[in-house]
Amino acid sequence: MTDIRVRITEQDEETLFTGKELSVGNLSLTTPCKLLDLNNSPSVSAFQTLDQVRLGTVMIAERSRFVHQETFMREADHTDARFLADSYDVLKRPGILGNKLVVNSLTLTFNPFNVPTPDEYLRSILHIYHGRSDFLLIPNLKVKRYDERMHPEFQVQEDEFRQYVDMAYEILNFRNSKPIFVPVPLKYGVRRFQSILSGYLAKGYRYFWLDFEGSNTTSKAPHIRSFHDCVETEGLGEEVVLYGSNIRRENNPHLPDPRCPASDFLTAPLGVDIIGVNREPQRGGGDPGTRRPYIPPPAEEVIRHRARLLDRDDYTYVKYSEYPRSRELFNKYRVNEALIRLNPKFYANYVNTFEINEELARHQTLIAENESLLGYLGTKSSINPKLMKAFEKSFSRDTQSQKSLDRFF
């Protein structure tokens, strides 16, 4: 396995924000950063119409997908081994995304040990996967499912998860030259999360990914804080890389709301290095007999809701039709309303990627100039007090946030 060379460039005294220079082969990457979200991506030819200079500033692109048991078994037996070819081979051509790291992240929706001859199937799928992702993210397991009464229950036990990860790591590391990221499950609770992570660190694993499964940043802040607690306790801060993916873009969005508080990139002040794709949570649970039938909203409302743009003044995502800077951003990134309406989620996220990375560069500058990042974040009205508290390195000073605000101003 190729090591990622890690150099810490900025370390905030007040928050968990850490600037790093990551080197993989000839590629150098400044983090924290937001990568290019390939979920809902358009046709391959559409990539050639994007601003190539602007596109060149983003070094990683990711697509995520759920893999169900029938797909898992079918693709392992496919004579042409075409699994993931549409989201790797096609995109790696010159003039498309050939000069970028293209990452495929997978979530298995079932327990792989319940498949007949699980070792054979897992080896087959992972050997195919190895050739179709530039970072190797061991597929996460959806550890919970809903029973016939639509109540959640564990379908993967903790010891099975650990066994699976060790097996997958061994398979992917066979004659391998790519970094391997290990999933740390968020669904077992914080205590078992820490226990699993400590076991990983003891085995020498250093690159980790968190599959948010559509959760927002606030709900997973305790897990991320405990991650850094474990890493710092072992003195491994300069060796570890943390990749977060499938993060809900907004914090509890509602279709009618013109503005919704941001969630995804607020993982950066919590110390996430690489911010991956967005995903909405899967719906389920509750008594089927008491649930109201689903009535789809008007198409126009859906377009405006999906096509939200980041307002860096208050850290909200705003419906493009109600955001005064929409036209300015369209011109800046060479997109237009017709494209937005054609594929609202992809093109809105495309614009937001660059806006987020500019904002994260602003965070780096504040720290480099000895200004207060915590104070700056405190001026963003959409950040709730719970998340502001989670950003802080120390909980011992009750007046820390106010002091930081005073320092910023």
C-alpha positions in Angstrom: 0.0 0.0 0.0 1.2 3.5 -0.9 1.5 5.8 2.2 0.0 9.2 2.2 2.6 11.7 3.3 1.0 14.0 5.8 2.4 17.4 6.8 0.4 19.6 9.2 0.4 23.2 7.9 -2.1 24.9 10.3 -3.5 23.7 13.6 -6.1 25.9 15.2 -5.8 26.4 18.9 -9.5 26.8 19.5 -11.2 24.3 17.1 -10.4 20.9 15.7 -9.7 22.5 12.3 -6.3 21.2 11.0 -4.7 22.3 7.7 -2.7 19.5 6.1 -0.6 19.0 2.9 -1.3 15.4 1.7 1.1 13.9 -0.9 0.2 10.7 -2.8 2.7 9.8 -5.5 3.1 13.0 -7.5 -0.2 14.5 -6.3 -0.2 17.1 -3.6 -3.5 18.0 -1.9 -4.3 20.8 0.6 -6.9 19.9 3.1 -9.5 20.4 4.4 -11.1 20.4 1.0 -14.4 19.6 -0.7 -14.2 17.2 -3.6 -16.2 17.1 -6.8 -19.6 15.3 -6.3 -20.3 12.9 -9.1 -23.7 11.8 -7.7 -26.4 12.8 -10.2 -23.7 13.6 -12.7 -24.6 14.4 -16.4 -23.5 12.7 -19.5 -19.7 12.4 -20.1 -19.8 14.9 -22.9 -21.2 17.5 -20.4 -18.0 17.5 -18.5 -16.2 18.8 -21.6 -18.4 21.9 -21.5 -17.4 22.8 -17.9 -14.7 25.5 -17.2 -11.6 23.3 -17.5 -9.4 25.8 -15.6 -11.8 25.9 -12.7 -12.3 22.2 -12.8 -8.5 21.8 -12.6 -8.5 23.2 -9.1 -10.3 20.2 -7.7 -8.1 17.1 -7.5 -10.6 14.4 -6.3 -14.0 13.4 -7.7 -16.3 10.9 -5.9 -19.4 8.9 -6.7 -21.2 6.9 -4.0 -23.7 4.1 -4.4 -25.6 1.5 -2.4 -24.9 -2.1 -3.4 -27.7 -4.6 -2.7 -27.1 -8.3 -2.3 -28.5 -9.3 -5.7 -26.2 -6.7 -7.4 -23.2 -7.9 -5.3 -23.7 -11.5 -6.3 -24.6 -10.8 -10.0 -21.6 -8.5 -10.6 -19.2 -11.0 -8.9 -20.2 -13.6 -11.6 -20.4 -11.2 -14.5 -18.3 -12.5 -17.4 -17.0 -9.0 -18.4 -16.4 -7.7 -14.8 -18.1 -4.4 -15.7 -18.9 -3.4 -12.1 -18.3 0.4 -11.7 -17.0 0.8 -15.2 -19.5 3.5 -15.9 -18.2 5.6 -12.9 -14.5 5.0 -13.5 -13.3 3.8 -16.9 -15.5 6.2 -18.8 -14.5 9.2 -16.6 -10.8 8.6 -16.5 -10.4 9.3 -20.3 -8.4 12.3 -21.3 -10.4 15.5 -21.5 -13.0 14.2 -19.0 -11.6 13.6 -15.5 -8.4 11.8 -16.6 -6.1 14.0 -14.5 -8.1 13.5 -11.2 -8.3 10.9 -8.6 -11.7 9.3 -9.2 -13.1 7.6 -6.1 -16.0 5.1 -5.9 -17.4 4.7 -2.4 -19.8 1.8 -1.7 -22.2 0.9 1.1 -23.4 -2.7 1.2 -27.0 -2.8 2.3 -26.8 -6.4 3.6 -24.6 -8.6 5.8 -21.9 -10.1 3.4 -21.5 -13.1 5.7 -25.1 -14.2 4.9 -24.1 -14.8 1.2 -23.2 -18.3 0.2 -19.4 -18.7 0.1 -18.9 -15.1 1.4 -15.2 -15.2 1.0 -15.4 -16.0 -2.7 -17.9 -13.3 -3.4 -16.1 -10.6 -1.4 -12.8 -11.4 -3.0 -14.3 -11.2 -6.5 -16.0 -7.8 -5.9 -13.0 -6.2 -4.2 -10.6 -7.3 -6.9 -12.9 -5.7 -9.4 -13.3 -2.6 -7.2 -9.5 -2.3 -6.8 -9.1 -1.4 -10.5 -12.0 1.1 -10.4 -11.1 3.6 -7.6 -8.0 5.6 -7.0 -8.5 5.7 -3.3 -9.6 2.3 -1.9 -12.5 2.9 0.5 -13.4 -0.5 2.1 -17.1 -0.6 1.5 -19.1 0.3 4.5 -21.8 -2.0 5.8 -25.3 -0.8 6.6 -25.4 -2.4 10.0 -29.1 -1.7 10.7 -32.2 -2.7 8.8 -35.9 -2.4 9.4 -37.9 -5.5 10.4 -41.4 -6.4 9.2 -42.9 -3.9 11.6 -40.5 -1.3 10.3 -38.5 -1.1 13.6 -34.7 -0.8 13.3 -32.6 -3.8 14.3 -28.9 -4.7 13.8 -28.2 -7.0 10.8 -24.4 -6.8 11.3 -22.9 -7.4 14.8 -19.8 -5.5 15.9 -17.6 -8.6 15.8 -18.8 -9.3 12.3 -18.0 -5.7 11.2 -14.4 -6.0 12.6 -13.9 -9.4 10.9 -15.2 -8.0 7.6 -12.9 -5.0 7.7 -9.8 -7.1 8.4 -10.7 -9.5 5.6 -11.4 -6.7 3.1 -8.1 -4.9 4.0 -6.2 -8.1 3.4 -7.8 -8.6 0.0 -7.3 -5.0 -1.2 -3.8 -4.9 0.0 -2.6 -7.7 -2.2 0.1 -6.3 -4.5 -1.4 -2.9 -3.9 -0.1 0.6 -4.5 -3.2 2.7 -3.5 -4.1 4.1 -0.1 -6.8 2.1 1.8 -9.4 3.9 3.9 -11.1 1.9 6.6 -14.8 2.5 7.5 -15.5 3.4 11.1 -19.2 2.6 11.7 -21.3 5.4 13.2 -24.4 3.3 14.0 -23.1 1.4 17.0 -22.9 4.4 19.3 -19.9 6.5 20.5 -18.5 4.0 23.0 -18.3 1.1 20.5 -17.1 3.6 17.8 -14.1 4.4 20.0 -13.5 0.7 20.8 -13.5 -0.2 17.1 -11.2 2.8 16.2 -8.7 1.9 18.9 -8.5 -1.6 17.5 -7.9 -0.2 14.0 -5.1 2.0 15.3 -3.5 -0.9 17.1 -3.5 -2.8 13.8 -1.6 0.0 12.0 -4.6 1.4 10.0 -4.1 5.1 9.5 -6.6 6.2 6.8 -10.3 6.2 7.8 -13.6 7.1 6.3 -16.9 8.0 7.9 -20.0 7.1 6.0 -22.6 9.5 7.3 -25.4 7.6 5.5 -27.3 10.9 4.9 -26.9 12.2 8.5 -26.0 15.8 9.2 -22.9 17.1 10.8 -24.5 18.0 14.1 -25.7 14.5 14.8 -22.3 13.0 14.3 -20.2 15.6 16.0 -19.7 13.5 19.2 -18.3 10.6 17.1 -15.9 12.9 15.2 -14.7 14.5 18.5 -14.1 11.0 20.0 -12.2 10.1 16.8 -9.7 12.9 17.4 -9.5 12.0 21.1 -8.5 8.5 20.3 -6.0 9.6 17.7 -4.4 12.3 19.9 -4.2 9.9 22.8 -2.0 7.6 20.6 0.0 10.5 19.3 -0.9 9.8 15.7 -2.2 13.2 14.6 0.5 13.6 11.9 -0.2 10.1 10.4 -4.0 9.9 10.2 -6.3 11.1 7.4 -10.0 11.4 7.9 -12.4 11.2 4.9 -16.1 11.9 5.4 -18.8 11.1 2.8 -22.5 10.8 2.2 -23.1 13.9 4.4 -26.4 15.6 4.3 -25.9 19.0 2.6 -28.2 20.9 4.8 -29.1 20.6 8.5 -32.7 19.4 8.6 -33.9 21.0 5.3 -37.6 21.6 4.6 -38.9 22.0 1.0 -40.7 25.3 1.5 -37.8 27.1 3.4 -36.0 29.6 1.2 -32.8 29.1 3.4 -31.6 26.0 5.2 -28.5 25.9 7.5 -25.4 24.3 5.9 -24.2 20.9 7.2 -21.6 19.3 4.9 -18.6 21.5 5.0 -19.0 22.3 8.7 -17.2 18.9 9.2 -14.0 20.9 8.5 -13.9 22.7 11.9 -14.5 19.3 13.4 -11.2 18.1 11.8 -12.4 16.1 8.7 -9.7 16.4 6.0 -11.6 15.3 2.8 -15.2 16.3 2.5 -17.0 13.9 0.2 -20.3 13.7 -1.6 -23.7 14.7 -0.3 -26.6 12.2 0.3 -30.1 12.5 1.6 -31.0 9.9 4.3 -33.0 6.8 3.3 -36.5 6.9 4.5 -38.0 4.2 6.7 -39.2 3.2 10.1 -42.5 3.6 12.0 -45.7 1.6 11.7 -46.6 1.2 8.0 -50.3 1.4 8.9 -50.0 4.9 10.5 -47.9 6.5 7.8 -49.5 8.9 5.4 -49.3 8.0 1.7 -46.5 9.9 -0.1 -47.6 12.8 -2.3 -44.9 14.1 -4.5 -44.4 17.9 -4.3 -44.7 20.0 -7.4 -41.8 19.6 -9.8 -40.9 23.3 -9.7 -40.5 23.2 -5.9 -38.3 20.1 -6.2 -36.0 21.9 -8.7 -35.7 25.0 -6.5 -35.1 22.9 -3.4 -32.3 20.8 -5.0 -30.6 23.8 -6.6 -29.6 25.5 -3.5 -26.5 27.7 -3.5 -24.2 28.4 -0.6 -24.5 31.9 1.0 -21.1 32.4 2.6 -22.4 35.4 4.6 -24.5 33.2 6.9 -23.7 29.6 5.9 -27.1 28.7 4.6 -28.0 27.0 1.3 -30.5 29.2 -0.5 -32.9 28.4 -3.3 -31.2 29.8 -6.4 -34.4 31.5 -7.5 -34.4 33.5 -4.2 -30.6 34.2 -3.9 -29.5 37.7 -5.1 -26.0 36.4 -6.1 -27.3 33.6 -8.3 -26.5 35.4 -11.5 -23.1 36.4 -10.2 -22.2 32.8 -9.4 -23.5 31.5 -12.7 -21.2 33.9 -14.5 -18.3 33.1 -12.2 -18.5 29.3 -12.8 -19.8 29.5 -16.4 -23.1 27.7 -15.8 -26.6 29.0 -16.5 -30.2 28.6 -15.3 -31.0 26.1 -18.1 -28.3 23.8 -16.8 -29.4 24.2 -13.3 -33.0 23.3 -14.2 -31.8 20.4 -16.3 -29.8 18.8 -13.5 -30.3 20.9 -10.3 -28.4 18.8 -7.8 -25.3 18.3 -9.8 -24.8 21.8 -11.1 -25.7 23.4 -7.7 -23.2 21.1 -6.0 -20.7 21.9 -8.7 -20.9 25.6 -7.9 -21.0 25.0 -4.2 -17.8 22.9 -4.3 -15.7 25.9 -5.4 -17.5 28.3 -3.0 -16.8 25.9 -0.2 -13.1 25.5 -1.1 -12.7 29.3 -1.2 -14.3 29.5 2.2 -12.1 26.8 3.6 -9.1 28.7 2.3 -10.4 31.7 4.2 -10.4 29.6 7.4 -6.8 28.7 6.7 -5.9 32.4 6.3 -7.6 33.3 9.5 -5.6 30.8 11.5 -2.3 31.7 9.7 -2.9 35.4 10.6 -3.6 34.4 14.3 -7.2 35.5 14.0 -10.0 33.5 15.7 -11.7 31.0 13.5 -14.1 30.2 16.3 -15.0 33.9 16.5 -15.5 34.0 12.7 -17.8 31.0 12.8 -19.7 32.7 15.6 -20.8 35.4 13.2 -22.6 32.9 11.0 -26.2 33.0 12.2 -27.2 29.6 10.9 -24.7 27.6 13.1 -26.6 26.2 16.1 -25.1 26.5 19.6 -24.7 22.8 19.9 -22.4 22.6 16.8 -20.5 25.7 17.9 -19.7 24.0 21.2 -18.6 20.8 19.3 -16.1 22.9 17.3 -14.2 23.8 20.5 -11.1 21.9 21.5 -11.7 22.5 25.2 -15.0 22.6 27.2 -13.4 23.9 30.3 -13.7 27.6 29.5 -17.4 28.7 29.5 -16.6 32.1 28.0 -14.5 30.7 25.2 -17.0 31.5 22.4 -17.5 35.1 23.6 -13.7 35.6 23.9 -13.3 34.3 20.4 -15.9 36.7 19.1 -14.2 39.6 20.8 -10.9 38.5 19.4 -12.3 38.2 15.9 -13.8 41.7 15.9 
